[in-house]
Amino acid sequence: MNGAVWGAARGLLEASGTLKTSWFRTLFVSGQRYQNAASEANVAENDSNFSLVPPLPGESSTLRWGGKKYDELPIVHIKATYNNTHVQVTSFDYKSLVRTSCGTEGFRNAKKSSSVAAQAAGLAAATKAVDKGISFVRVIVKGMGPGRPHVIKGLTMGGLELVSLTDNTPIPHNGCRPRKARRL
C-alpha cells in the first residue's frame, strides 16, 4: 500500500485506536483502481487524430457525432436578455427547426426573466428537437441575461448532447452610450 493511502487511512483512526474498516476498504480499493488505471493508460496507444478541442469550421476531422461531421451538426442559438430568453434550433445551413422563448412557454411579465422560465424554455426546445431526430448539437449563447446557464441545463435535461459551447456576446468597443445607472 502506498504512503498516501496509508496516511489518509491513519487519519481515520478513532479515539479508541480502532480503524473504521469501511473507510479503509474504500480507500484501499480505490487506490488499487487508480494504480491499475494508470498502468493501463501507459499501455494504451495514443490516437494522433483525437483532440479535445472541436475542429475549426472548414477543417477536416475524423470525429463524428451521430454519424455527422462537426460542420453538419444542428446549432442551438440562445439569446439571453435581461427581460426574456429566446432559444432557436437551426440546421447547419441556418434553416429554423425549433423556436421557443420564455414568453411562448406561458411565463408573463417579470417571470419571463427568471431562471425557472429559462430552464422550461430550454427543456421545451430540447424535447421538440429530439422529436425531430436531433441528438447532438452545438450551442451559441448571446447576451448576459439571468437565464444563460439554466437554458443549457434544460437542453441537457431534454435529451440533447452538447458538442460545443460558444459565447457570442457582442462587446461594444465604446460604441453607443450605455443607459444610466439604476439607483436603488
C-alpha positions as a LaTeX table, in Angstrom:
\begin{tabular}{lrrr}
\hline
Residue & $x$ (\AA) & $y$ (\AA) & $z$ (\AA) \\
\hline
Met1 & 0.00 & 0.00 & 0.00 \\
Asn2 & 1.48 & 3.36 & $-0.94$ \\
Gly3 & 2.15 & 6.09 & 1.63 \\
Ala4 & $-0.60$ & 8.49 & 0.53 \\
Val5 & $-3.37$ & 5.94 & 1.01 \\
Trp6 & $-1.93$ & 4.77 & 4.32 \\
Gly7 & $-1.63$ & 8.38 & 5.54 \\
Ala8 & $-5.28$ & 9.01 & 4.69 \\
Ala9 & $-6.31$ & 5.78 & 6.41 \\
Arg10 & $-4.29$ & 6.65 & 9.51 \\
Gly11 & $-6.28$ & 9.89 & 9.82 \\
Leu12 & $-9.46$ & 7.84 & 10.15 \\
Leu13 & $-8.44$ & 6.26 & 13.45 \\
Glu14 & $-10.99$ & 6.74 & 16.17 \\
Ala15 & $-10.21$ & 7.75 & 19.75 \\
Ser16 & $-10.21$ & 4.11 & 20.81 \\
Gly17 & $-7.49$ & 3.30 & 18.28 \\
Thr18 & $-9.61$ & 1.05 & 16.05 \\
Leu19 & $-9.73$ & 1.70 & 12.35 \\
Lys20 & $-13.01$ & 2.26 & 10.57 \\
Thr21 & $-12.80$ & $-0.71$ & 8.25 \\
Ser22 & $-15.35$ & 0.50 & 5.72 \\
Trp23 & $-13.40$ & 3.71 & 5.06 \\
Phe24 & $-10.14$ & 1.80 & 4.97 \\
Arg25 & $-11.54$ & $-0.72$ & 2.48 \\
Thr26 & $-12.84$ & 2.12 & 0.27 \\
Leu27 & $-9.50$ & 3.90 & 0.27 \\
Phe28 & $-7.56$ & 0.71 & $-0.41$ \\
Val29 & $-9.81$ & $-0.44$ & $-3.27$ \\
Ser30 & $-9.92$ & 2.99 & $-4.89$ \\
Gly31 & $-6.14$ & 3.26 & $-4.58$ \\
Gln32 & $-5.72$ & $-0.07$ & $-6.37$ \\
Arg33 & $-8.19$ & 1.04 & $-9.03$ \\
Tyr34 & $-6.20$ & 4.21 & $-9.72$ \\
Gln35 & $-2.94$ & 2.27 & $-9.91$ \\
Asn36 & $-4.48$ & $-0.22$ & $-12.36$ \\
Ala37 & $-5.89$ & 2.60 & $-14.49$ \\
Ala38 & $-2.50$ & 4.32 & $-14.58$ \\
Ser39 & $-0.76$ & 1.15 & $-15.74$ \\
Glu40 & $-3.40$ & 0.55 & $-18.44$ \\
Ala41 & $-3.04$ & 4.15 & $-19.64$ \\
Asn42 & 0.64 & 3.59 & $-20.29$ \\
Val43 & $-0.12$ & 0.55 & $-22.44$ \\
Ala44 & $-2.90$ & 2.18 & $-24.47$ \\
Glu45 & $-1.94$ & 3.66 & $-27.81$ \\
Asn46 & $-2.47$ & 7.36 & $-28.41$ \\
Asp47 & $-4.59$ & 8.24 & $-31.43$ \\
Ser48 & $-2.91$ & 11.13 & $-33.22$ \\
Asn49 & $-6.21$ & 12.28 & $-34.80$ \\
Phe50 & $-8.05$ & 12.72 & $-31.50$ \\
Ser51 & $-8.38$ & 16.18 & $-29.99$ \\
Leu52 & $-10.46$ & 17.52 & $-27.11$ \\
Val53 & $-10.96$ & 20.78 & $-29.00$ \\
Pro54 & $-13.59$ & 20.65 & $-31.76$ \\
Pro55 & $-12.27$ & 21.36 & $-35.24$ \\
Leu56 & $-12.47$ & 24.81 & $-36.77$ \\
Pro57 & $-15.08$ & 25.35 & $-39.49$ \\
Gly58 & $-13.73$ & 24.08 & $-42.79$ \\
Glu59 & $-11.09$ & 21.92 & $-41.08$ \\
Ser60 & $-11.31$ & 18.20 & $-41.80$ \\
Ser61 & $-11.67$ & 15.79 & $-38.90$ \\
Thr62 & $-12.38$ & 12.11 & $-38.38$ \\
Leu63 & $-14.62$ & 12.80 & $-35.37$ \\
Arg64 & $-18.32$ & 12.06 & $-35.83$ \\
Trp65 & $-21.33$ & 12.71 & $-33.61$ \\
Gly66 & $-24.28$ & 10.58 & $-34.57$ \\
Gly67 & $-22.66$ & 9.98 & $-37.96$ \\
Lys68 & $-22.36$ & 13.71 & $-38.73$ \\
Lys69 & $-19.31$ & 15.93 & $-39.04$ \\
Tyr70 & $-18.89$ & 18.91 & $-36.73$ \\
Asp71 & $-19.87$ & 21.31 & $-39.53$ \\
Glu72 & $-23.12$ & 19.40 & $-40.18$ \\
Leu73 & $-24.41$ & 19.43 & $-36.58$ \\
Pro74 & $-27.52$ & 21.48 & $-35.75$ \\
Ile75 & $-26.94$ & 24.72 & $-33.86$ \\
Val76 & $-28.87$ & 25.95 & $-30.81$ \\
His77 & $-28.90$ & 29.75 & $-30.66$ \\
Ile78 & $-29.65$ & 31.17 & $-27.21$ \\
Lys79 & $-30.32$ & 34.88 & $-26.78$ \\
Ala80 & $-30.43$ & 35.74 & $-23.08$ \\
Thr81 & $-31.66$ & 39.28 & $-22.49$ \\
Tyr82 & $-32.49$ & 40.84 & $-19.15$ \\
Asn83 & $-36.23$ & 40.52 & $-19.81$ \\
Asn84 & $-36.56$ & 37.25 & $-21.75$ \\
Thr85 & $-34.65$ & 34.25 & $-23.10$ \\
His86 & $-35.04$ & 33.03 & $-26.70$ \\
Val87 & $-33.99$ & 29.57 & $-27.91$ \\
Gln88 & $-33.82$ & 28.61 & $-31.58$ \\
Val89 & $-32.56$ & 25.34 & $-33.06$ \\
Thr90 & $-31.33$ & 25.63 & $-36.64$ \\
Ser91 & $-29.82$ & 23.21 & $-39.10$ \\
Phe92 & $-26.18$ & 23.64 & $-40.08$ \\
Asp93 & $-27.29$ & 25.80 & $-43.03$ \\
Tyr94 & $-29.33$ & 28.05 & $-40.67$ \\
Lys95 & $-32.84$ & 26.82 & $-41.51$ \\
Ser96 & $-35.04$ & 27.15 & $-38.45$ \\
Leu97 & $-36.20$ & 23.83 & $-36.97$ \\
Val98 & $-37.45$ & 24.75 & $-33.46$ \\
Arg99 & $-38.12$ & 28.13 & $-31.88$ \\
Thr100 & $-39.29$ & 28.93 & $-28.36$ \\
Ser101 & $-38.90$ & 31.51 & $-25.62$ \\
Cys102 & $-39.95$ & 32.07 & $-22.04$ \\
Gly103 & $-42.97$ & 34.05 & $-23.26$ \\
Thr104 & $-44.19$ & 31.27 & $-25.55$ \\
Glu105 & $-43.90$ & 28.81 & $-22.66$ \\
Gly106 & $-46.53$ & 30.73 & $-20.70$ \\
Phe107 & $-44.45$ & 33.00 & $-18.49$ \\
Arg108 & $-45.54$ & 36.63 & $-18.44$ \\
Asn109 & $-44.04$ & 39.96 & $-17.38$ \\
Ala110 & $-41.21$ & 39.72 & $-14.84$ \\
Lys111 & $-41.46$ & 35.91 & $-14.66$ \\
Lys112 & $-40.01$ & 35.70 & $-18.18$ \\
Ser113 & $-36.63$ & 36.79 & $-16.82$ \\
Ser114 & $-36.48$ & 34.07 & $-14.15$ \\
Ser115 & $-34.21$ & 31.05 & $-14.18$ \\
Val116 & $-37.18$ & 28.67 & $-13.95$ \\
Ala117 & $-38.64$ & 30.13 & $-17.14$ \\
Ala118 & $-35.31$ & 29.83 & $-18.94$ \\
Gln119 & $-34.97$ & 26.18 & $-17.94$ \\
Ala120 & $-38.53$ & 25.49 & $-19.11$ \\
Ala121 & $-37.77$ & 27.13 & $-22.48$ \\
Gly122 & $-34.61$ & 25.03 & $-22.86$ \\
Leu123 & $-36.46$ & 21.85 & $-21.93$ \\
Ala124 & $-39.26$ & 22.60 & $-24.41$ \\
Ala125 & $-36.80$ & 23.33 & $-27.21$ \\
Ala126 & $-34.89$ & 20.13 & $-26.46$ \\
Thr127 & $-37.98$ & 17.91 & $-26.48$ \\
Lys128 & $-39.14$ & 19.41 & $-29.79$ \\
Ala129 & $-35.68$ & 18.90 & $-31.27$ \\
Val130 & $-35.47$ & 15.30 & $-30.05$ \\
Asp131 & $-38.88$ & 14.65 & $-31.63$ \\
Lys132 & $-37.37$ & 15.80 & $-34.95$ \\
Gly133 & $-34.49$ & 13.33 & $-34.58$ \\
Ile134 & $-31.77$ & 15.66 & $-33.28$ \\
Ser135 & $-29.45$ & 14.32 & $-30.59$ \\
Phe136 & $-26.10$ & 16.16 & $-30.87$ \\
Val137 & $-25.96$ & 19.97 & $-31.11$ \\
Arg138 & $-23.60$ & 22.91 & $-30.99$ \\
Val139 & $-24.67$ & 25.78 & $-28.71$ \\
Ile140 & $-24.10$ & 29.50 & $-29.32$ \\
Val141 & $-25.03$ & 31.82 & $-26.43$ \\
Lys142 & $-25.53$ & 35.54 & $-26.90$ \\
Gly143 & $-26.36$ & 38.05 & $-24.17$ \\
Met144 & $-25.88$ & 38.46 & $-20.44$ \\
Gly145 & $-29.34$ & 37.60 & $-19.12$ \\
Pro146 & $-30.03$ & 35.60 & $-15.96$ \\
Gly147 & $-31.18$ & 32.54 & $-17.94$ \\
Arg148 & $-27.89$ & 31.64 & $-19.62$ \\
Pro149 & $-26.85$ & 28.60 & $-17.55$ \\
His150 & $-30.40$ & 27.45 & $-16.93$ \\
Val151 & $-31.25$ & 27.14 & $-20.63$ \\
Ile152 & $-28.21$ & 24.91 & $-21.11$ \\
Lys153 & $-29.32$ & 22.78 & $-18.16$ \\
Gly154 & $-32.79$ & 22.50 & $-19.73$ \\
Leu155 & $-31.29$ & 21.40 & $-23.05$ \\
Thr156 & $-29.34$ & 18.59 & $-21.40$ \\
Met157 & $-32.35$ & 17.57 & $-19.30$ \\
Gly158 & $-34.39$ & 17.33 & $-22.50$ \\
Gly159 & $-32.05$ & 14.74 & $-24.01$ \\
Leu160 & $-29.70$ & 16.78 & $-26.20$ \\
Glu161 & $-25.96$ & 16.19 & $-26.02$ \\
Leu162 & $-23.86$ & 19.34 & $-26.34$ \\
Val163 & $-20.76$ & 19.04 & $-28.51$ \\
Ser164 & $-19.51$ & 22.61 & $-28.13$ \\
Leu165 & $-20.50$ & 25.76 & $-26.27$ \\
Thr166 & $-19.67$ & 29.16 & $-27.77$ \\
Asp167 & $-20.18$ & 32.57 & $-26.17$ \\
Asn168 & $-21.01$ & 35.07 & $-28.91$ \\
Thr169 & $-22.00$ & 38.03 & $-26.72$ \\
Pro170 & $-21.41$ & 41.31 & $-28.54$ \\
Ile171 & $-18.95$ & 43.55 & $-26.71$ \\
Pro172 & $-19.02$ & 47.26 & $-27.55$ \\
His173 & $-15.68$ & 48.95 & $-28.10$ \\
Asn174 & $-17.06$ & 52.25 & $-26.75$ \\
Gly175 & $-19.84$ & 52.40 & $-29.31$ \\
Cys176 & $-23.23$ & 53.59 & $-28.08$ \\
Arg177 & $-23.67$ & 55.41 & $-24.80$ \\
Pro178 & $-24.95$ & 52.99 & $-22.13$ \\
Arg179 & $-28.16$ & 53.64 & $-20.26$ \\
Lys180 & $-28.00$ & 55.46 & $-16.96$ \\
Ala181 & $-27.12$ & 53.51 & $-13.83$ \\
Arg182 & $-30.02$ & 52.44 & $-11.62$ \\
Arg183 & $-30.33$ & 53.99 & $-8.20$ \\
Leu184 & $-31.61$ & 51.64 & $-5.56$ \\
\hline
\end{tabular}
